[in-house]
Amino acid sequence: MRKLLIVTIIFVIPRASDAAADPITFHAEQYACELTIDGEAKGRIYPDQPFTIDLPRGHEYVVECESHDIPSKLYARNYVFSRGDFRSGPLPADVTVAPVAVLPNVVRAAVAGELEVTAVVNTTSVICQGKSKDQRNLSSKDSHLITPQEPQEIPKGAVVQLSGAPWMHCGDTNLIEVIVGGSKAWFRNRDFVFSYKGKAIPLFDLSQDLACCWRD
């Protein structure tokens, strides 16, 4: 009589928690912010106080940092993953999060008198001719900038007041309306810097030329 021998082979799949882990130090740039990793709150980090945590390899982490310390929301997003072999390669030792604002939010705060707006170049007013059908399209030919017959001028270093109108997209950039000598005129937004208590606010670059990004 033959006996049947049954051998059971068990495969053990390593869990993420069993993977090698690396210490990662997070650095905040310019502004303190609330750090989250894959949606889990990790605490507040400051420009002069880095935060270090061990994270297992073999996973892509969504790192977000948000700040409401000034009248305009600041936000940063980074993706952190292993270098080389995605499954076993080392994670970066240092990650810098640099929270930025977007143009619609700083314009709204400046209109409320909460931010200062300063010309960073000698700038001349413009007129938007036509209307852009797609504000996300930099190559849109439905609108373009022209110089008025009697343009308004603002010297470099002048602190200005916004009219209260929302920003406007025209051609390949965005405009803000400024009060000059008792009248209103449109200027390229890139000719100005927004600041809070003397500290310049970094802007998400795409928001300066496109209609994009968060609004809260």
URBEL-V603622 format. One line per field, one symbol per residue. psi: psi as a letter, one per 30 degrees, with the letter a starting at -180 (. if undefined). burial: b if it has 9 or more other C-alpha atoms within 8 Angstrom, else e. A space follows every 50 residues. Layout:
psi = ???
burial = ???
This chain:
psi = kkkkjkkkkkkjkklefflklkkkkkkkkeklljkkjhfkkflkllegil kkkkkklgkkkjkkkkkhflfkkkkkklkklkkbjeeflklkekkkkikl lleeeeeeeeefgflkkkkflklkllkjkakkejffjfgkgfllklklei lkkklkfkklklffkllkkkcgallkkkkjhflklklkffglkkljhfkk kkkkeefffljlllf.
burial = eeeeeeeeeeeeeeebeebeebbbbbbbbebbbbbbbeeeeeeebbbeeb eeeeebbbbebbbbbbbbeebbbbbbbeebbbbeebebbbbbeebebbbb bbbbbbbbbbbeebbbbbbbbbbbbbbbeeebeebeebebebbbbeeeee beebbbeeebbbbeebbebbbbbbbbbbbbeeebbbbbbebbbbbbeeee bebbeebbbbeeeeee
